[in-house]
């Protein structure tokens, strides 16, 4: 009896032990899954974080570009947000930038034309300088040649006589009541009183007059 009872107790204990052992979870497999799952999540997080950083960097670069345009373009005035002034939109900033660039192109073209004109003037002055230097040198080499030259006073009298004659016809033919009438009359006066034959007669008449005064 005693041995039978002990055997029954041992059998029950073994049964309970096997049941308990079968109910214990597999810690090795669970640890393996536990370590793999955070690795996958960590990789996704890194990709998401990298994408977020790249997108933020792109937005910061665009914002800095618009801020630089507002600082450079004079027409993009800085707004005073303390008094509730509206912020310029990106479309307005771009349009003002385009307008300013077109303005700069026009100014550049205008300055280039002015520089071209000044270069021509400089070239003309250089030619005149060379001519005057040649005249002075020729006069210094042959001072006797200048004795029979016409004086500046005679030259001025000839010039004054020609201009007085032209002005008389100009004053008699031109109406200055308005700019339109002036513009219309000037061309007709040039065609009538500035023809080569007419100018030749005026110059000959002035020369005869000056000659009679000298001799």
C-alpha positions as CSV (number, residue, x, y, z in Angstrom):
1,X,0.0,0.0,0.0
2,X,2.7,2.4,1.0
3,X,4.7,1.7,-2.2
4,X,1.7,2.1,-4.3
5,X,0.9,5.4,-2.8
6,X,4.4,6.7,-3.3
7,X,4.3,5.5,-7.0
8,X,1.1,7.4,-7.5
9,X,2.6,10.6,-6.0
10,X,5.7,10.3,-8.2
11,X,3.6,9.7,-11.3
12,X,1.5,12.7,-10.5
13,X,4.6,14.9,-9.9
14,X,6.1,13.8,-13.3
15,X,2.8,14.6,-15.0
16,X,2.7,18.0,-13.5
17,X,6.3,18.7,-14.3
18,X,5.9,17.7,-17.9
19,X,2.8,19.8,-18.2
20,X,4.6,22.8,-16.6
21,X,7.5,22.3,-18.9
22,X,5.3,22.2,-21.9
23,X,3.6,25.4,-20.8
24,X,6.9,27.4,-20.5
25,X,7.4,29.6,-23.7
26,X,10.4,29.0,-26.0
27,X,12.7,31.8,-24.8
28,X,15.3,31.1,-27.5
29,X,12.9,31.7,-30.4
30,X,11.3,34.6,-28.7
31,X,14.7,36.3,-28.0
32,X,15.5,35.8,-31.7
33,X,12.3,37.5,-32.8
34,X,12.8,40.2,-30.3
35,X,16.3,41.1,-31.6
36,X,15.2,41.0,-35.3
37,X,12.1,43.2,-35.0
38,X,13.9,46.3,-33.6
39,X,16.5,46.0,-36.4
40,X,13.8,46.2,-39.1
41,X,12.1,49.2,-37.3
42,X,15.5,50.9,-36.9
43,X,16.2,50.7,-40.6
44,X,12.8,52.1,-41.5
45,X,13.3,54.9,-39.0
46,X,16.7,55.7,-40.4
47,X,15.2,55.9,-43.9
48,X,12.4,58.1,-42.7
49,X,14.7,60.3,-40.8
50,X,17.0,60.7,-43.8
51,X,14.1,61.6,-46.0
52,X,12.8,64.1,-43.5
53,X,16.2,65.7,-43.2
54,X,16.7,65.9,-47.0
55,X,13.2,67.5,-47.4
56,X,13.9,70.0,-44.6
57,X,17.2,70.9,-46.2
58,X,15.6,71.5,-49.5
59,X,12.9,73.7,-48.0
60,X,15.6,75.7,-46.1
61,X,17.5,76.2,-49.3
62,X,14.4,77.5,-51.1
63,X,13.5,79.8,-48.2
64,X,17.1,81.1,-48.1
65,X,16.9,81.8,-51.9
66,X,13.8,83.8,-51.5
67,X,15.2,85.7,-48.5
68,X,18.3,86.5,-50.6
69,X,16.2,87.8,-53.5
70,X,14.2,90.1,-51.1
71,X,17.5,91.4,-49.7
72,X,19.1,92.0,-53.1
73,X,16.1,93.3,-55.2
74,X,15.4,96.9,-54.2
75,X,11.7,96.7,-55.1
76,X,11.2,93.8,-52.6
77,X,11.0,96.0,-49.6
78,X,11.3,94.4,-46.2
79,X,8.0,94.2,-44.5
80,X,7.6,95.3,-40.9
81,X,5.7,92.4,-39.3
82,X,5.4,94.3,-36.0
83,X,2.7,96.5,-37.5
84,X,1.0,93.6,-39.4
85,X,2.3,94.2,-42.8
86,X,1.6,91.3,-45.2
87,X,4.5,89.1,-46.2
88,X,5.4,89.1,-49.9
89,X,4.4,85.9,-51.6
90,X,6.9,83.8,-53.6
91,X,5.1,84.7,-56.8
92,X,5.4,88.5,-56.1
93,X,9.1,88.1,-55.2
94,X,9.8,86.2,-58.5
95,X,7.9,88.8,-60.5
96,X,9.7,91.7,-58.9
97,X,13.0,90.0,-59.5
98,X,12.2,89.5,-63.2
99,X,11.2,93.2,-63.5
100,X,14.4,94.3,-61.8
101,X,16.5,92.1,-64.0
102,X,14.9,93.5,-67.1
103,X,15.5,97.0,-65.8
104,X,19.2,96.2,-65.3
105,X,19.4,94.9,-68.8
106,X,18.0,98.2,-70.2
107,X,20.4,100.2,-68.0
108,X,23.3,98.1,-69.2
109,X,22.4,98.6,-72.8
110,X,22.0,102.4,-72.2
111,X,25.4,102.5,-70.5
112,X,27.0,100.6,-73.4
113,X,25.6,103.1,-75.9
114,X,26.9,106.0,-73.8
115,X,30.3,104.3,-73.6
116,X,30.3,103.8,-77.4
117,X,29.5,107.5,-77.9
118,X,32.3,108.6,-75.5
119,X,34.8,106.3,-77.3
120,X,33.9,108.0,-80.6
121,X,34.3,111.4,-79.0
122,X,37.7,110.4,-77.6
123,X,38.8,109.1,-81.0
124,X,37.7,112.4,-82.7
125,X,39.6,114.4,-80.1
126,X,42.7,112.3,-80.6
127,X,42.4,113.0,-84.4
128,X,42.0,116.7,-83.8
129,X,45.0,116.6,-81.4
130,X,47.2,115.0,-84.0
131,X,46.1,117.5,-86.6
132,X,46.8,120.5,-84.4
133,X,50.2,119.0,-83.5
134,X,51.1,118.7,-87.1
135,X,50.0,122.3,-87.8
136,X,52.0,123.6,-84.9
137,X,55.1,121.6,-86.0
138,X,54.8,122.8,-89.6
139,X,54.5,126.4,-88.4
140,X,57.6,126.0,-86.1
141,X,59.6,124.5,-89.0
142,X,58.6,127.3,-91.4
143,X,57.6,130.4,-89.4
144,X,57.6,132.6,-92.5
145,X,54.6,130.8,-93.9
146,X,52.3,132.3,-91.4
147,X,52.9,135.9,-92.3
148,X,50.4,135.9,-95.2
149,X,47.8,133.8,-93.4
150,X,44.3,135.2,-92.7
151,X,43.9,136.5,-89.2
152,X,41.3,135.1,-86.8
153,X,39.4,138.4,-86.9
154,X,38.9,138.1,-90.7
155,X,37.8,134.5,-90.3
156,X,35.3,135.5,-87.6
157,X,33.9,138.3,-89.9
158,X,33.4,135.8,-92.7
159,X,31.7,133.4,-90.4
160,X,29.5,136.1,-88.9
161,X,28.5,137.4,-92.3
162,X,27.4,133.9,-93.4
163,X,25.5,133.2,-90.2
164,X,23.8,136.6,-90.3
165,X,22.6,136.0,-93.8
166,X,21.3,132.5,-93.0
167,X,19.7,133.8,-89.8
168,X,17.8,136.5,-91.7
169,X,16.3,133.9,-94.0
170,X,15.7,131.6,-91.1
171,X,13.9,134.2,-89.0
172,X,11.8,135.3,-92.0
173,X,10.7,131.7,-92.8
174,X,10.4,129.9,-89.5
175,X,7.4,130.1,-87.2
176,X,8.2,129.4,-83.5
177,X,4.7,129.6,-82.1
178,X,4.8,125.8,-81.5
179,X,7.2,123.0,-81.7
180,X,5.1,121.3,-84.5
181,X,5.3,124.4,-86.7
182,X,9.0,124.8,-86.0
183,X,9.6,121.2,-87.0
184,X,7.6,121.6,-90.2
185,X,9.2,124.9,-91.2
186,X,12.8,123.9,-90.5
187,X,12.8,121.2,-93.3
188,X,11.3,123.5,-95.8
189,X,13.8,126.3,-94.9
190,X,16.7,123.8,-95.3
191,X,15.5,122.7,-98.7
192,X,15.0,126.2,-99.9
193,X,17.9,128.3,-98.4
194,X,20.6,125.6,-97.7
195,X,20.9,124.3,-101.2
196,X,24.6,124.2,-102.4
197,X,24.1,126.9,-105.0
198,X,22.3,129.2,-102.5
199,X,25.1,128.7,-99.9
200,X,27.7,129.3,-102.6
201,X,26.1,132.7,-103.5
202,X,25.9,133.6,-99.8
203,X,29.6,132.8,-99.2
204,X,30.7,134.7,-102.3
205,X,28.7,137.7,-101.3
206,X,30.2,137.7,-97.8
207,X,33.8,137.3,-99.1
208,X,33.3,140.3,-101.5
209,X,32.0,142.3,-98.6
210,X,35.0,141.4,-96.3
211,X,37.5,142.0,-99.2
212,X,36.1,145.5,-99.8
213,X,36.6,146.3,-96.1
214,X,40.2,145.1,-96.1
215,X,41.3,146.9,-99.2
